[in-house]
Amino acid sequence: MLTNGTWQEPVSLELHRIGEFRTIRSSLEALDCLLTDWPAEEDRFYRDALMICRAAVDGKSTPELARDAFIVAAHESCIYMKLGYFIPDFVIEPPKAAF
């Protein structure tokens, strides 16, 4: 069963030009972005996101898991995402001052 796997919160990415964002609202849109518009190297995080988004579109995974995998792939590829779309677990905190 194919589903678009709509996300509760979209993810906006700056893919090719500074200041131009593409907003992804579903697992199906994320899969399309990964396959046709991904500006970075296809590393293991990309491949994981591709597999999980495909599974979500096929109804074999959840939209939430697909969104999380997509965010991780973008983060690991240093693709800028608008603030407010990060899940706190994925935010890398800067080191605290030693003094």
Kinemage of the C-alpha trace (Angstrom):
@kinemage 1
@onewidth
@group {chain A} dominant
@subgroup {mainchain}
@vectorlist {calphas} color= white
{ca met a 1} P 0.000 0.000 0.000
{ca leu a 2} L 1.532 3.306 -1.070
{ca thr a 3} L 1.096 6.275 1.219
{ca asn a 4} L 2.581 9.736 1.224
{ca gly a 5} L 3.258 9.541 4.993
{ca thr a 6} L 2.409 13.166 5.840
{ca trp a 7} L 4.578 14.655 8.591
{ca gln a 8} L 3.211 16.695 11.485
{ca glu a 9} L 6.071 19.202 11.099
{ca pro a 10} L 7.678 19.936 7.734
{ca val a 11} L 11.421 20.206 7.197
{ca ser a 12} L 12.791 23.126 5.168
{ca leu a 13} L 16.170 22.624 3.514
{ca glu a 14} L 18.485 24.973 1.673
{ca leu a 15} L 19.484 22.656 -1.162
{ca his a 16} L 21.192 24.545 -3.977
{ca arg a 17} L 21.085 28.315 -3.545
{ca ile a 18} L 21.554 30.376 -0.431
{ca gly a 19} L 18.193 31.572 0.825
{ca glu a 20} L 16.135 29.230 -1.371
{ca phe a 21} L 14.424 26.527 0.648
{ca arg a 22} L 12.502 23.420 -0.287
{ca thr a 23} L 9.920 22.381 2.269
{ca ile a 24} L 9.379 18.652 2.688
{ca arg a 25} L 6.036 17.652 4.194
{ca ser a 26} L 5.869 13.880 3.740
{ca ser a 27} L 7.826 10.677 3.326
{ca leu a 28} L 6.964 10.702 -0.382
{ca glu a 29} L 8.340 14.243 -0.812
{ca ala a 30} L 11.448 13.247 1.151
{ca leu a 31} L 11.977 10.234 -1.102
{ca asp a 32} L 11.630 12.454 -4.175
{ca cys a 33} L 14.104 14.955 -2.708
{ca leu a 34} L 16.618 12.216 -1.948
{ca leu a 35} L 16.330 10.733 -5.431
{ca thr a 36} L 16.186 13.882 -7.553
{ca asp a 37} L 17.422 16.906 -5.637
{ca trp a 38} L 19.990 15.795 -3.051
{ca pro a 39} L 23.024 18.100 -3.328
{ca ala a 40} L 25.472 16.071 -1.252
{ca glu a 41} L 27.442 12.844 -1.427
{ca glu a 42} L 25.380 9.690 -1.012
{ca asp a 43} L 26.850 8.465 2.277
{ca arg a 44} L 25.490 5.868 4.700
{ca phe a 45} L 23.091 8.400 6.283
{ca tyr a 46} L 21.685 9.180 2.849
{ca arg a 47} L 21.267 5.476 2.089
{ca asp a 48} L 19.577 4.891 5.462
{ca ala a 49} L 17.165 7.784 4.831
{ca leu a 50} L 16.441 6.488 1.333
{ca met a 51} L 15.645 3.005 2.643
{ca ile a 52} L 13.495 4.258 5.537
{ca cys a 53} L 11.578 6.784 3.406
{ca arg a 54} L 10.867 4.060 0.825
{ca ala a 55} L 9.624 1.796 3.607
{ca ala a 56} L 7.387 4.574 4.959
{ca val a 57} L 5.941 5.222 1.505
{ca asp a 58} L 5.248 1.479 1.193
{ca gly a 59} L 3.549 1.442 4.616
{ca lys a 60} L 6.322 -0.647 6.195
{ca ser a 61} L 7.725 2.134 8.393
{ca thr a 62} L 6.353 5.233 10.074
{ca pro a 63} L 6.384 8.810 8.785
{ca glu a 64} L 8.055 9.869 12.040
{ca leu a 65} L 10.974 7.502 11.514
{ca ala a 66} L 11.298 8.642 7.893
{ca arg a 67} L 11.371 12.288 8.997
{ca asp a 68} L 14.013 11.553 11.624
{ca ala a 69} L 16.198 9.680 9.113
{ca phe a 70} L 15.803 12.501 6.589
{ca ile a 71} L 16.874 15.099 9.171
{ca val a 72} L 19.907 13.032 10.153
{ca ala a 73} L 20.930 12.643 6.490
{ca ala a 74} L 20.632 16.388 5.927
{ca his a 75} L 22.502 17.199 9.132
{ca glu a 76} L 25.335 14.780 8.364
{ca ser a 77} L 25.617 16.248 4.843
{ca cys a 78} L 25.856 19.774 6.308
{ca ile a 79} L 22.684 20.831 4.523
{ca tyr a 80} L 21.239 23.899 6.197
{ca met a 81} L 17.797 23.448 7.737
{ca lys a 82} L 15.673 26.306 9.054
{ca leu a 83} L 15.826 26.554 12.831
{ca gly a 84} L 12.808 25.182 14.581
{ca tyr a 85} L 12.726 21.987 12.572
{ca phe a 86} L 15.430 20.199 14.542
{ca ile a 87} L 14.384 17.517 16.959
{ca pro a 88} L 16.320 18.259 20.180
{ca asp a 89} L 17.962 14.808 20.113
{ca phe a 90} L 19.732 15.741 16.876
{ca val a 91} L 21.103 19.120 17.939
{ca ile a 92} L 24.812 19.012 18.610
{ca glu a 93} L 25.593 21.326 21.493
{ca pro a 94} L 28.794 23.406 21.371
{ca pro a 95} L 31.352 22.539 24.044
{ca lys a 96} L 31.026 24.400 27.348
{ca ala a 97} L 33.727 26.877 28.311
{ca ala a 98} L 36.298 25.335 30.674
{ca phe a 99} L 36.477 28.405 32.917
